[in-house]
Amino acid sequence: MATKAVIFGFVACLLAVGTPSLLRAAEPPVPRESTNLAERLKAGLKARLPEEFAYADRVAALVEQGVLPAKLVDTAFAWARKKGVDYPFPYFRRVLEIQAALVGIKI
């Protein structure tokens, strides 16, 4: 009996507050500003030397110019991060240069 009273009280409160506001669809999140490719490479690969920052900028510029496929960069990025090492940047650089050379692109 007490359970029915609690449920009835809850339903009465919902009706008093207004169920349409509770049933309204969630509003879509405000889009965040996406980071550009160079910043993603620098942060995700833990770049720390000036040459590495310059390399990430050069890779991003080549992608933007359409010289280097973004998918190639993304797969090298993912592979280097999956290595589980503390400092993945050298792995990224080496694998990207090998893969790019296979399709005739020099970085």
MODELLER restraints for C-alpha pairs under 7 A, 6 or more apart:
rsr = mdl.restraints
at = mdl.atoms
rsr.add(forms.Gaussian(group=physical.xy_distance, feature=features.Distance(at['CA:37:A'], at['CA:60:A']), mean=5.69, stdev=0.5))
rsr.add(forms.Gaussian(group=physical.xy_distance, feature=features.Distance(at['CA:38:A'], at['CA:56:A']), mean=5.25, stdev=0.5))
rsr.add(forms.Gaussian(group=physical.xy_distance, feature=features.Distance(at['CA:38:A'], at['CA:57:A']), mean=5.23, stdev=0.5))
rsr.add(forms.Gaussian(group=physical.xy_distance, feature=features.Distance(at['CA:38:A'], at['CA:60:A']), mean=5.24, stdev=0.5))
rsr.add(forms.Gaussian(group=physical.xy_distance, feature=features.Distance(at['CA:41:A'], at['CA:56:A']), mean=6.10, stdev=0.5))
rsr.add(forms.Gaussian(group=physical.xy_distance, feature=features.Distance(at['CA:42:A'], at['CA:53:A']), mean=6.40, stdev=0.5))
rsr.add(forms.Gaussian(group=physical.xy_distance, feature=features.Distance(at['CA:42:A'], at['CA:56:A']), mean=6.38, stdev=0.5))
rsr.add(forms.Gaussian(group=physical.xy_distance, feature=features.Distance(at['CA:45:A'], at['CA:81:A']), mean=6.95, stdev=0.5))
rsr.add(forms.Gaussian(group=physical.xy_distance, feature=features.Distance(at['CA:45:A'], at['CA:87:A']), mean=6.79, stdev=0.5))
rsr.add(forms.Gaussian(group=physical.xy_distance, feature=features.Distance(at['CA:45:A'], at['CA:88:A']), mean=5.24, stdev=0.5))
rsr.add(forms.Gaussian(group=physical.xy_distance, feature=features.Distance(at['CA:45:A'], at['CA:89:A']), mean=4.80, stdev=0.5))
rsr.add(forms.Gaussian(group=physical.xy_distance, feature=features.Distance(at['CA:46:A'], at['CA:87:A']), mean=6.16, stdev=0.5))
rsr.add(forms.Gaussian(group=physical.xy_distance, feature=features.Distance(at['CA:46:A'], at['CA:88:A']), mean=6.88, stdev=0.5))
rsr.add(forms.Gaussian(group=physical.xy_distance, feature=features.Distance(at['CA:46:A'], at['CA:89:A']), mean=6.39, stdev=0.5))
rsr.add(forms.Gaussian(group=physical.xy_distance, feature=features.Distance(at['CA:47:A'], at['CA:53:A']), mean=6.26, stdev=0.5))
rsr.add(forms.Gaussian(group=physical.xy_distance, feature=features.Distance(at['CA:47:A'], at['CA:89:A']), mean=6.16, stdev=0.5))
rsr.add(forms.Gaussian(group=physical.xy_distance, feature=features.Distance(at['CA:62:A'], at['CA:68:A']), mean=5.31, stdev=0.5))
rsr.add(forms.Gaussian(group=physical.xy_distance, feature=features.Distance(at['CA:63:A'], at['CA:69:A']), mean=5.93, stdev=0.5))
rsr.add(forms.Gaussian(group=physical.xy_distance, feature=features.Distance(at['CA:63:A'], at['CA:70:A']), mean=5.74, stdev=0.5))
rsr.add(forms.Gaussian(group=physical.xy_distance, feature=features.Distance(at['CA:73:A'], at['CA:96:A']), mean=6.69, stdev=0.5))
rsr.add(forms.Gaussian(group=physical.xy_distance, feature=features.Distance(at['CA:76:A'], at['CA:92:A']), mean=5.63, stdev=0.5))
rsr.add(forms.Gaussian(group=physical.xy_distance, feature=features.Distance(at['CA:76:A'], at['CA:95:A']), mean=6.22, stdev=0.5))
rsr.add(forms.Gaussian(group=physical.xy_distance, feature=features.Distance(at['CA:76:A'], at['CA:96:A']), mean=5.66, stdev=0.5))
rsr.add(forms.Gaussian(group=physical.xy_distance, feature=features.Distance(at['CA:77:A'], at['CA:92:A']), mean=5.85, stdev=0.5))
rsr.add(forms.Gaussian(group=physical.xy_distance, feature=features.Distance(at['CA:80:A'], at['CA:88:A']), mean=5.40, stdev=0.5))
rsr.add(forms.Gaussian(group=physical.xy_distance, feature=features.Distance(at['CA:80:A'], at['CA:91:A']), mean=5.46, stdev=0.5))
rsr.add(forms.Gaussian(group=physical.xy_distance, feature=features.Distance(at['CA:80:A'], at['CA:92:A']), mean=5.03, stdev=0.5))
rsr.add(forms.Gaussian(group=physical.xy_distance, feature=features.Distance(at['CA:81:A'], at['CA:88:A']), mean=5.93, stdev=0.5))
rsr.add(forms.Gaussian(group=physical.xy_distance, feature=features.Distance(at['CA:97:A'], at['CA:107:A']), mean=6.58, stdev=0.5))
rsr.add(forms.Gaussian(group=physical.xy_distance, feature=features.Distance(at['CA:100:A'], at['CA:106:A']), mean=6.53, stdev=0.5))
